[in-house]
């Protein structure tokens, strides 16, 4: 199996909405995004699938070492080999890939976030950085597009956090800032035990409005000259904003259900965004 085939299989198995937007890309950009997404899946699964935190930490350390080998032209893992082959065409900064690993490492040591500033660092590492790397692959002329990519990644991650409140709680994690729980008088135990209340709904409405603000901020920052190149991100923005609005209709459901869009709806939203882009 070639490194590219490994990455294609890895991304296909994830079932993520993100991979659908790769299909409209030219071949070289599609290869790059597939390899980048496969890398994110590899390091994310270290945290999600490994029961022993010490083993998971050792695996993340190995990935940091593998990134050093990648940029020295000596990659060992098929995902790293795929990325290595793409570097002459897409000079992806090593420090950004390392930030992703650092974000996964935060999940090993931190199950709560005291305030939104602390959560922003996590979101930057696991999502905004991916947006910045994707912008490099898609291509841009105006550096203001980097701000768009940063804020859109943050909006995506906030949407994920909102959607996954119940799933994360069952893993003992609460990503909603503790200062927000205190503001709306929602005990952490209510979230951990899936206890819905009017206060919880108000808390979620606040989180949803925050995410909406970052979508608006991101889209306002995208220069018109770069809209065409950045259409894959705009396609994903259309899907994720719709998902956010689905949660807004009945926010308490996130405690017990995983909200998702039907595939035909995703396809329609993506096509609409593509045509508008």
C-alpha positions in Angstrom: 0.0 0.0 0.0 1.4 3.4 -0.9 1.4 6.3 1.5 -1.3 8.1 -0.5 -3.5 5.0 -0.5 -3.1 4.7 3.3 -4.2 8.3 3.7 -7.2 7.8 1.4 -8.3 4.8 3.4 -7.7 6.6 6.7 -9.9 9.6 5.7 -12.6 7.4 4.1 -12.9 5.4 7.3 -13.5 8.5 9.4 -16.8 9.4 7.7 -16.2 13.1 8.3 -18.0 15.8 6.5 -14.7 17.4 5.8 -13.6 14.8 3.3 -16.5 15.5 1.0 -15.1 19.0 0.3 -11.8 17.5 -0.9 -13.4 15.9 -3.9 -13.8 19.1 -5.8 -10.1 20.0 -5.4 -7.4 19.5 -8.1 -5.5 16.3 -7.7 -2.4 17.7 -6.0 -4.5 19.8 -3.5 -6.7 16.8 -2.8 -3.7 14.7 -2.0 -2.4 17.3 0.3 -5.7 17.8 2.2 -6.2 14.0 2.4 -2.7 13.6 3.9 -3.2 16.5 6.3 -6.6 15.1 7.5 -5.1 11.6 7.9 -2.4 13.2 10.1 -5.0 14.8 12.3 -6.9 11.5 12.6 -3.7 9.6 13.6 -2.8 12.0 16.4 -6.5 12.4 17.5 -7.0 8.7 17.8 -4.0 8.4 20.0 -6.0 10.3 22.7 -9.4 8.8 22.0 -8.4 5.2 21.6 -5.5 4.7 24.1 -6.7 3.9 27.6 -3.4 4.5 29.3 -2.4 8.2 29.4 1.3 7.3 29.7 1.2 5.2 26.6 -0.8 8.0 24.8 1.8 10.6 25.9 4.6 8.3 24.6 2.8 8.0 21.2 2.5 11.7 20.9 6.1 12.1 21.7 6.8 9.7 18.9 4.8 11.8 16.5 6.8 14.9 17.5 9.9 13.0 16.6 8.4 11.8 13.4 7.6 15.4 12.4 11.3 16.2 12.9 12.2 13.2 10.7 9.6 14.3 8.1 11.2 17.7 7.7 14.6 16.0 7.5 13.4 13.9 4.6 13.4 10.7 6.7 9.7 10.0 7.5 8.8 6.5 8.6 5.0 6.5 9.0 3.0 6.4 5.7 1.1 9.6 6.6 4.3 11.4 7.3 5.7 10.0 4.1 2.7 11.3 2.1 3.2 14.8 3.7 6.9 14.7 3.0 6.3 14.1 -0.7 4.0 17.1 -0.8 6.3 19.6 0.9 8.0 20.9 -2.3 4.6 21.9 -3.6 3.0 22.9 -0.3 5.5 24.3 2.3 3.4 23.5 5.4 5.1 25.0 8.5 6.4 22.3 10.9 5.5 24.4 13.9 1.8 24.3 12.9 1.8 20.5 12.7 3.5 20.4 16.1 0.8 22.7 17.5 -1.8 20.0 16.5 0.1 17.4 18.5 0.3 19.8 21.4 -3.5 20.3 21.2 -4.0 16.5 21.5 -1.6 16.5 24.4 -3.9 19.0 26.2 -6.6 16.4 26.1 -4.4 14.0 28.1 -3.9 16.5 30.9 -6.9 18.8 30.9 -10.6 17.9 31.2 -11.9 21.3 32.2 -11.2 24.9 31.0 -11.5 27.7 33.5 -12.5 30.4 30.9 -12.9 31.1 27.2 -9.3 32.4 26.9 -8.0 29.0 28.0 -10.4 27.2 25.7 -9.2 29.4 22.8 -5.7 28.0 23.1 -7.1 24.5 22.7 -9.3 25.5 19.8 -6.3 27.2 18.1 -4.2 24.1 18.3 -6.7 21.5 17.2 -8.7 23.6 14.7 -7.5 27.1 13.8 -4.1 25.6 13.0 -5.8 23.1 10.7 -7.6 26.0 9.0 -4.3 27.9 8.5 -2.7 24.8 7.0 -5.7 24.2 4.7 -5.6 27.8 3.5 -2.0 27.2 2.5 -3.1 24.2 0.4 -6.1 25.9 -1.1 -4.0 29.0 -2.0 -4.5 32.7 -1.3 -3.3 36.1 -2.5 -4.3 38.3 0.4 -2.8 37.5 3.8 -6.1 38.6 5.4 -7.3 35.2 4.3 -5.2 33.8 7.2 -7.4 35.6 9.7 -10.5 34.1 8.0 -9.0 30.6 8.2 -8.1 31.1 11.9 -11.6 32.3 12.9 -13.4 29.7 10.7 -11.4 26.9 12.4 -12.4 28.3 15.8 -16.0 28.4 14.7 -15.9 24.8 13.6 -14.4 23.7 16.9 -16.9 25.6 19.0 -19.6 23.9 16.9 -18.1 20.5 17.6 -17.9 21.3 21.3 -21.5 22.4 21.4 -22.7 19.3 19.5 -20.6 16.9 21.5 -21.4 18.1 25.0 -23.0 14.8 26.0 -20.4 12.6 24.3 -17.6 14.5 25.9 -19.3 14.3 29.3 -19.5 10.6 29.1 -15.7 10.6 28.7 -15.4 12.8 31.8 -14.6 16.0 29.8 -16.3 19.4 29.8 -15.1 21.8 27.2 -17.6 24.5 28.0 -15.7 27.1 30.1 -16.3 26.8 33.8 -16.8 30.6 34.1 -19.8 30.2 31.7 -21.2 27.3 33.8 -21.0 29.5 36.9 -22.5 32.5 35.1 -25.6 30.5 34.1 -25.7 28.5 37.4 -25.2 25.1 35.8 -23.3 22.6 38.0 -20.7 20.5 36.2 -22.5 17.5 37.7 -25.6 18.3 35.7 -23.7 18.0 32.4 -21.8 14.9 33.5 -25.2 13.2 34.4 -27.2 14.6 31.5 -29.5 16.7 33.6 -31.2 19.3 31.5 -32.6 22.5 32.9 -33.7 26.0 31.8 -30.3 27.2 32.9 -28.5 24.7 30.7 -30.6 25.8 27.7 -29.5 29.4 28.4 -25.9 28.3 28.7 -26.1 26.6 25.3 -27.8 29.6 23.7 -24.8 31.7 24.9 -22.4 29.2 23.4 -24.3 29.1 20.1 -24.3 32.9 19.8 -20.5 32.9 20.4 -20.0 30.4 17.6 -22.3 32.4 15.3 -20.2 35.4 16.0 -17.0 33.6 14.9 -18.6 32.4 11.7 -19.7 36.0 10.9 -16.3 37.3 11.8 -14.5 34.7 9.6 -16.7 35.3 6.6 -16.4 39.0 6.9 -12.6 38.7 6.9 -12.3 36.7 3.7 -11.1 38.9 0.8 -13.2 38.6 -2.3 -10.1 37.8 -4.4 -9.6 34.6 -2.4 -13.2 33.3 -2.2 -12.8 31.0 -5.2 -9.7 29.3 -3.9 -11.2 29.0 -0.4 -14.5 27.4 -1.6 -13.9 24.1 0.2 -13.8 25.9 3.5 -17.0 27.8 2.6 -18.7 24.5 1.8 -17.8 23.2 5.2 -18.9 26.5 6.8 -22.4 26.1 5.2 -22.7 22.6 6.6 -21.4 23.4 10.1 -23.6 26.5 10.4 -26.6 24.5 9.5 -25.6 21.9 12.2 -25.3 24.7 14.7 -28.8 26.0 13.9 -30.2 22.4 14.3 -28.7 22.3 17.8 -30.2 25.8 18.5 -33.7 24.5 17.9 -33.5 22.0 20.8 -30.2 22.6 22.7 -30.9 20.1 25.5 -30.7 17.2 23.1 -26.9 17.4 23.0 -26.9 15.9 26.4 -28.3 12.6 25.2 -28.1 12.6 21.4 -25.6 13.3 18.7 -27.1 15.8 16.3 -26.2 15.3 12.6 -27.3 16.4 9.2 -28.6 13.8 6.7 -26.1 13.3 3.8 -28.5 14.7 1.1 -28.8 17.9 3.1 -25.0 18.2 3.5 -24.6 17.7 -0.3 -27.2 20.3 -1.1 -25.6 22.8 1.3 -22.1 22.1 -0.1 -23.3 22.5 -3.7 -25.1 25.7 -2.9 -21.9 27.1 -1.3 -19.8 26.0 -4.2 -22.1 27.8 -6.7 -22.2 30.9 -4.6 -18.4 30.9 -4.1 
